[in-house]
Amino acid sequence: MTPKELIEWREKHGLTQIALAEMLNVTKACISRWESGDRQIPAFLHLALKCLKVKKGGKGKTRVTKKKKEVKR
């Protein structure tokens, strides 16, 4: 994945760098460095982005959901 592809993916899904950073459990600076090309984007990032469920819903708001882990009792 290239920095340009990451920016396009993030913008397509209506996310800020901060929102994407929170979803991936990294810092905003990390996202910024990936997008500027200052740091190499991890090879697995495209897989992580595919696993995120990002849905647009009502009035331009973005709703982000994560899969819930099944709890064994």
mmCIF file of the C-alpha atoms, coordinates in Angstrom:
data_MODEL
# 
_entry.id   MODEL 
# 
loop_
_atom_site.group_PDB 
_atom_site.id 
_atom_site.type_symbol 
_atom_site.label_atom_id 
_atom_site.label_alt_id 
_atom_site.label_comp_id 
_atom_site.label_asym_id 
_atom_site.label_entity_id 
_atom_site.label_seq_id 
_atom_site.pdbx_PDB_ins_code 
_atom_site.Cartn_x 
_atom_site.Cartn_y 
_atom_site.Cartn_z 
_atom_site.occupancy 
_atom_site.B_iso_or_equiv 
_atom_site.pdbx_formal_charge 
_atom_site.auth_seq_id 
_atom_site.auth_comp_id 
_atom_site.auth_asym_id 
_atom_site.auth_atom_id 
_atom_site.pdbx_PDB_model_num 
ATOM 1  C CA . MET A 1 1  ? 0.000   0.000   0.000  1.00 0.00 ? 1  MET A CA 1 
ATOM 2  C CA . THR A 1 2  ? 1.286   3.434   -0.911 1.00 0.00 ? 2  THR A CA 1 
ATOM 3  C CA . PRO A 1 3  ? 0.807   6.644   1.073  1.00 0.00 ? 3  PRO A CA 1 
ATOM 4  C CA . LYS A 1 4  ? -1.546  7.900   -1.656 1.00 0.00 ? 4  LYS A CA 1 
ATOM 5  C CA . GLU A 1 5  ? -3.665  4.728   -1.423 1.00 0.00 ? 5  GLU A CA 1 
ATOM 6  C CA . LEU A 1 6  ? -3.891  5.073   2.361  1.00 0.00 ? 6  LEU A CA 1 
ATOM 7  C CA . ILE A 1 7  ? -5.030  8.690   2.089  1.00 0.00 ? 7  ILE A CA 1 
ATOM 8  C CA . GLU A 1 8  ? -7.602  7.745   -0.547 1.00 0.00 ? 8  GLU A CA 1 
ATOM 9  C CA . TRP A 1 9  ? -8.918  4.859   1.583  1.00 0.00 ? 9  TRP A CA 1 
ATOM 10 C CA . ARG A 1 10 ? -9.202  7.065   4.676  1.00 0.00 ? 10 ARG A CA 1 
ATOM 11 C CA . GLU A 1 11 ? -10.931 9.886   2.826  1.00 0.00 ? 11 GLU A CA 1 
ATOM 12 C CA . LYS A 1 12 ? -13.261 7.493   0.987  1.00 0.00 ? 12 LYS A CA 1 
ATOM 13 C CA . HIS A 1 13 ? -14.451 6.238   4.368  1.00 0.00 ? 13 HIS A CA 1 
ATOM 14 C CA . GLY A 1 14 ? -14.787 9.758   5.783  1.00 0.00 ? 14 GLY A CA 1 
ATOM 15 C CA . LEU A 1 15 ? -12.198 9.276   8.516  1.00 0.00 ? 15 LEU A CA 1 
ATOM 16 C CA . THR A 1 16 ? -9.771  11.737  10.006 1.00 0.00 ? 16 THR A CA 1 
ATOM 17 C CA . GLN A 1 17 ? -6.225  10.705  10.812 1.00 0.00 ? 17 GLN A CA 1 
ATOM 18 C CA . ILE A 1 18 ? -7.201  10.709  14.485 1.00 0.00 ? 18 ILE A CA 1 
ATOM 19 C CA . ALA A 1 19 ? -10.219 8.452   13.923 1.00 0.00 ? 19 ALA A CA 1 
ATOM 20 C CA . LEU A 1 20 ? -8.200  5.954   11.878 1.00 0.00 ? 20 LEU A CA 1 
ATOM 21 C CA . ALA A 1 21 ? -5.407  6.010   14.457 1.00 0.00 ? 21 ALA A CA 1 
ATOM 22 C CA . GLU A 1 22 ? -7.889  5.165   17.223 1.00 0.00 ? 22 GLU A CA 1 
ATOM 23 C CA . MET A 1 23 ? -9.327  2.306   15.181 1.00 0.00 ? 23 MET A CA 1 
ATOM 24 C CA . LEU A 1 24 ? -5.864  0.848   14.567 1.00 0.00 ? 24 LEU A CA 1 
ATOM 25 C CA . ASN A 1 25 ? -4.620  1.581   18.101 1.00 0.00 ? 25 ASN A CA 1 
ATOM 26 C CA . VAL A 1 26 ? -1.736  3.741   16.862 1.00 0.00 ? 26 VAL A CA 1 
ATOM 27 C CA . THR A 1 27 ? -1.025  7.454   17.211 1.00 0.00 ? 27 THR A CA 1 
ATOM 28 C CA . LYS A 1 28 ? -2.157  10.185  14.839 1.00 0.00 ? 28 LYS A CA 1 
ATOM 29 C CA . ALA A 1 29 ? 1.540   10.906  14.239 1.00 0.00 ? 29 ALA A CA 1 
ATOM 30 C CA . CYS A 1 30 ? 1.951   7.325   13.008 1.00 0.00 ? 30 CYS A CA 1 
ATOM 31 C CA . ILE A 1 31 ? -0.849  7.781   10.448 1.00 0.00 ? 31 ILE A CA 1 
ATOM 32 C CA . SER A 1 32 ? 0.619   11.134  9.418  1.00 0.00 ? 32 SER A CA 1 
ATOM 33 C CA . ARG A 1 33 ? 4.078   9.631   8.903  1.00 0.00 ? 33 ARG A CA 1 
ATOM 34 C CA . TRP A 1 34 ? 2.658   6.767   6.822  1.00 0.00 ? 34 TRP A CA 1 
ATOM 35 C CA . GLU A 1 35 ? 0.698   9.210   4.657  1.00 0.00 ? 35 GLU A CA 1 
ATOM 36 C CA . SER A 1 36 ? 3.643   11.577  4.160  1.00 0.00 ? 36 SER A CA 1 
ATOM 37 C CA . GLY A 1 37 ? 6.024   8.736   3.330  1.00 0.00 ? 37 GLY A CA 1 
ATOM 38 C CA . ASP A 1 38 ? 8.259   9.469   6.336  1.00 0.00 ? 38 ASP A CA 1 
ATOM 39 C CA . ARG A 1 39 ? 7.677   5.911   7.593  1.00 0.00 ? 39 ARG A CA 1 
ATOM 40 C CA . GLN A 1 40 ? 7.102   2.728   5.651  1.00 0.00 ? 40 GLN A CA 1 
ATOM 41 C CA . ILE A 1 41 ? 3.524   1.475   5.790  1.00 0.00 ? 41 ILE A CA 1 
ATOM 42 C CA . PRO A 1 42 ? 3.399   -2.032  7.309  1.00 0.00 ? 42 PRO A CA 1 
ATOM 43 C CA . ALA A 1 43 ? 2.799   -4.722  4.692  1.00 0.00 ? 43 ALA A CA 1 
ATOM 44 C CA . PHE A 1 44 ? -0.217  -6.021  6.614  1.00 0.00 ? 44 PHE A CA 1 
ATOM 45 C CA . LEU A 1 45 ? -2.036  -2.679  6.839  1.00 0.00 ? 45 LEU A CA 1 
ATOM 46 C CA . HIS A 1 46 ? -4.242  -3.372  3.813  1.00 0.00 ? 46 HIS A CA 1 
ATOM 47 C CA . LEU A 1 47 ? -5.490  -6.506  5.609  1.00 0.00 ? 47 LEU A CA 1 
ATOM 48 C CA . ALA A 1 48 ? -6.211  -4.571  8.799  1.00 0.00 ? 48 ALA A CA 1 
ATOM 49 C CA . LEU A 1 49 ? -8.201  -1.983  6.825  1.00 0.00 ? 49 LEU A CA 1 
ATOM 50 C CA . LYS A 1 50 ? -10.266 -4.742  5.194  1.00 0.00 ? 50 LYS A CA 1 
ATOM 51 C CA . CYS A 1 51 ? -11.155 -6.069  8.652  1.00 0.00 ? 51 CYS A CA 1 
ATOM 52 C CA . LEU A 1 52 ? -12.482 -2.709  9.851  1.00 0.00 ? 52 LEU A CA 1 
ATOM 53 C CA . LYS A 1 53 ? -16.177 -2.183  9.484  1.00 0.00 ? 53 LYS A CA 1 
ATOM 54 C CA . VAL A 1 54 ? -16.721 1.422   8.500  1.00 0.00 ? 54 VAL A CA 1 
ATOM 55 C CA . LYS A 1 55 ? -20.243 2.458   7.609  1.00 0.00 ? 55 LYS A CA 1 
ATOM 56 C CA . LYS A 1 56 ? -21.631 5.794   6.601  1.00 0.00 ? 56 LYS A CA 1 
ATOM 57 C CA . GLY A 1 57 ? -25.012 6.467   8.087  1.00 0.00 ? 57 GLY A CA 1 
ATOM 58 C CA . GLY A 1 58 ? -27.395 9.390   8.124  1.00 0.00 ? 58 GLY A CA 1 
ATOM 59 C CA . LYS A 1 59 ? -26.493 13.019  7.538  1.00 0.00 ? 59 LYS A CA 1 
ATOM 60 C CA . GLY A 1 60 ? -22.881 12.421  6.554  1.00 0.00 ? 60 GLY A CA 1 
ATOM 61 C CA . LYS A 1 61 ? -21.841 10.982  9.890  1.00 0.00 ? 61 LYS A CA 1 
ATOM 62 C CA . THR A 1 62 ? -19.490 8.048   9.954  1.00 0.00 ? 62 THR A CA 1 
ATOM 63 C CA . ARG A 1 63 ? -20.226 5.179   12.258 1.00 0.00 ? 63 ARG A CA 1 
ATOM 64 C CA . VAL A 1 64 ? -17.373 2.851   13.084 1.00 0.00 ? 64 VAL A CA 1 
ATOM 65 C CA . THR A 1 65 ? -17.984 -0.582  14.506 1.00 0.00 ? 65 THR A CA 1 
ATOM 66 C CA . LYS A 1 66 ? -15.625 -3.288  15.587 1.00 0.00 ? 66 LYS A CA 1 
ATOM 67 C CA . LYS A 1 67 ? -16.357 -6.965  15.774 1.00 0.00 ? 67 LYS A CA 1 
ATOM 68 C CA . LYS A 1 68 ? -17.181 -8.007  19.302 1.00 0.00 ? 68 LYS A CA 1 
ATOM 69 C CA . LYS A 1 69 ? -15.231 -10.864 20.750 1.00 0.00 ? 69 LYS A CA 1 
ATOM 70 C CA . GLU A 1 70 ? -17.272 -13.831 21.794 1.00 0.00 ? 70 GLU A CA 1 
ATOM 71 C CA . VAL A 1 71 ? -17.089 -14.394 25.528 1.00 0.00 ? 71 VAL A CA 1 
ATOM 72 C CA . LYS A 1 72 ? -16.945 -18.011 26.666 1.00 0.00 ? 72 LYS A CA 1 
ATOM 73 C CA . ARG A 1 73 ? -18.598 -18.718 29.968 1.00 0.00 ? 73 ARG A CA 1 
# 
